[in-house]
Amino acid sequence: MKRNQLILCSLLFGITATAFKVADDIITRLGMQQETARYYFINNLVGRFDNGPMELGSEGGDPNSVYNQLKSFRLPYARTLKNVIEGDKAAAAAEMCDYVKKYVNSDEFIENYNNARSAAMPLTDRGSTLADLRKNKIVFEKNINNYKTDTKYVAEQQKLMEENQKRMDALIEAAKKPFPGKEAWEKAYPADPSGILKKRLQEYLQLAASVDFAAKLTEPDKYKIKKFVNPVYEKKSLKWKAIYRAGKEVNDVVSAFVKEWLKGEIIAKEKTKMAGNPATPSKSENASPTKPAVTTTNGSATTTTPAATTTPAETEPAATTPAAKKTGAKKLKDKLKSIIKN
């Protein structure tokens, strides 16, 4: 299993992570979900898996420690990886590379990257990041659209959305000025991601060229773990070992692809839409809409709980919400019926 996961790692590392078609593609055959795969792509690209705003001084520590390596590079779980790698690994690697390039040249990639960038910005409004507030805006808009006939509730949501917009505008303006951690944030998440993508591609070629694919391994120990006979190799990074375990056949394909990519435009100015992208609502989005209930009140003041940073498993953004409405049982029952029908 460990070897299989590391083969996947090498398939991904050439372009820093992974890529994802919807129907009958390499990611589907690997048993992965697009949302999860894209999450790993973005985070492996920037080399950061910490959720939320970047913390001052968090970049320190030994970069060679396993702990710090895992903070910057991780593998998604691929349920059917074994089936794929038992087939034509070179073809699978070529398909992965081709699709990754299509993804990074898409509107979806830019949107996902910008969302991650705003979530990591070390500048917040009462604990809410710009990404949080943008998620809240989406929820408010959905609530207003879903409850058009409830004028009182719509008015409440409209007011909260306007307040939310003011907070968004304030953060956007504040981000234009110097603030603690801005330099580190812009370095990790530049406005144009083509620079860091090019850097990752170059890093891969340099690292792959240093791998000794003929290196010998020990017999499995009591934990069924094999190690390099050469102690120098055993101290190599997780990425180096992943490339080794994937094998020369896979990395020859990835290396050739990356070299061609580097000859031209890294990210095209003209973006495309991903074919079969999950633009249609997910099951959770088709489910009955519910009025959020997070905001608490304190006298005449309203305390708003910020939206939580979501992981790939979450499909609906959390949101700030108004105080609970006083609704009669019959009215609530009728409203739920109408929602279910829709």
Beta strands, then each sheet from edge to edge (+ up, - down):
strand 1: 296-298
strand 2: 301-303
sheet 1: 1+ 2-
end
